[in-house]
């Protein structure tokens, strides 16, 4: 399985930011509330990010030698997929709410306690947290290089051209 593409994360954030800004601009012109998630959305983000981190730490403990219980390779692969989905969803949330925040920013002087602006800021922080946890857990799910000759090196095998320390993801 491949790495998270940072360009894709950036592209998702920028496209979602433009969309969030346009939708919020349209909503403001039509006297509708800002389309930002509430505090309950932030709680959901925290639960999802915490669950992803918990599962990633389980994989990391197993890789560091704590092998009291056998780690299911399918569970490790699912943890990796969850981490990558977490990062992409975080980029989407970050971009959408950054667009809303930038559109609401000029109105902050007129209504300083506006909840949509604070909710957008909180969801931006939640998006950054999701991206960070997704990238961290992806790193936890990295497999060591193959050992073909039994002495810790990877010489003699089909992947011997790889650098020492390079690994694949689950």
N, C-alpha and C positions, 0 to 999 in steps of 0.2 A: 504494500500500500504506500502511496506517495505522501510527500510532505504537504502541509498547507501552503498554498500559493499566496504569498504576501501581496502580490499584485491583485489577485482576486479579492482579497480582503479589502484592499484600498478601493478597488473599483466598486464593490458592493456598497461600501460606506459612502462613496461620492454619489453614486446613482440614487441611493436611498436618501441621502441628504438633499439632493435637488428635488426629489419627489416629495419629501417631507416639507420642504420650504414652499413648494408650489401648492400643495394641498392645504397647508396652514394659511397661506396667503389667500387662497380661495375661500377658506372657512371664515377668516377674519372679515373679508369683504361681504360675506353673506350673513354676518352676525351669528356665526356658529361657534361652538367652543373649539379650542385647539385640540387636534387629534393626538394628544400625548397620553401615554399609559399612566395609570394612577399608581399610588403607593402599593396597591395589591399586585400590580405588574412587577414592581421592583422586588417584592417578597418572592414572587414566583421565580424571577431571575436568580435571586440569591439561593433558593432551594435547588434549582437546576445546577447552578455553578458549584454549590457545595456537594451535591451528589456526584457530579463529575470528578471533583477533586478527591472525594472519598474513594471512588473506584480506581482512580489513577494512583493513589497512594497504596492501595492494595497491590497493584501490579508492581509498583516500585519496591515495596517491601520484599516481594517474592524475588525480584531480580537482584536485590542486595544480599540474598542468601537466607532470608527467613522463610524456609520452605517447610513449615510445619504441616501445611495443607497444600495439596497439589493445585496449581493454577490452571484452570481450563483455558486452552489457547483461544477458543472461540470467545470466551468472556473477555480476554485481553484484546482481541480484535474488535469486539463490540465497544469496549472502553475507548479504543482509539477512534472509532467512528463517532462515538458520542462526543469526544473531545473536539474533533474537527467540526462537527455540526454545531457545537457550542461556540466555537470561534467564528464561524460564518454567521450564526444568528446574532452574536454579539456585534459583528460589523454592521449588520442590518439595523439593529437597535441603535447603535451609536450614530450611524448616518442619519436615520430618520429623525431622531430626537435632536441631533445637532442642527438639522435644517429648521426644525420647529423653533429651537432656541434662538437661532440667528434671526428668524423672522419676528420673534417676540421681543428681542432685545431692545429695539427702539421704543417699544411701548412700556418698558420697565420703569422709566421715569414717570410715566403717567399713572401707573398702577403698580407700586413696588411690591405688594404682597400677592401678586397674581400667582395662583397655584400652578397654572400650566407651565410657567417658566421654571419654577422650582422642580416640578415633576419631570420636565425635559432634562434639566441638569442631573437629577437623580438617575434617570434612565441612561444618560450619557455615561455616567460613572458605572452603572450596571453593565453597559455594553463593553466598556473597557475591561471590567472585571471578567466578563465572559471570554473575551479574546485572550486575556492573559492566562486564565485557567485552561482554556483550550490548548494554547501553545505549550504550557507547562506539562499538562497531562500527555500530550503527544510526545513530548520528550521523555516522559516516564515509560512510554510504551515502546521505546527503541530497543531492538534486539541487538545483542553483541554480534560481531562478525562470526562467520562460520569457522569452526576449527577442524580442518581437514586432516592434519597430521598429528593431532593429539598433544602438541607442545605449546598451544596457545596462539600459534600463528595461523595464517590462512594461506599458506603456500601449498601449491600442488592441486588445488581445487579449481573448479570452473570459475570462481569469483576471485581468483588470486590477484587480479589487477587492482582491486580496491585498496585504498589506503588503510593502514592499521588504525583502528578506532572508528572506522566507518561502520555503520550498522544499518539494518533495515528496520522498518516499522512492522509491528505485528500484523 
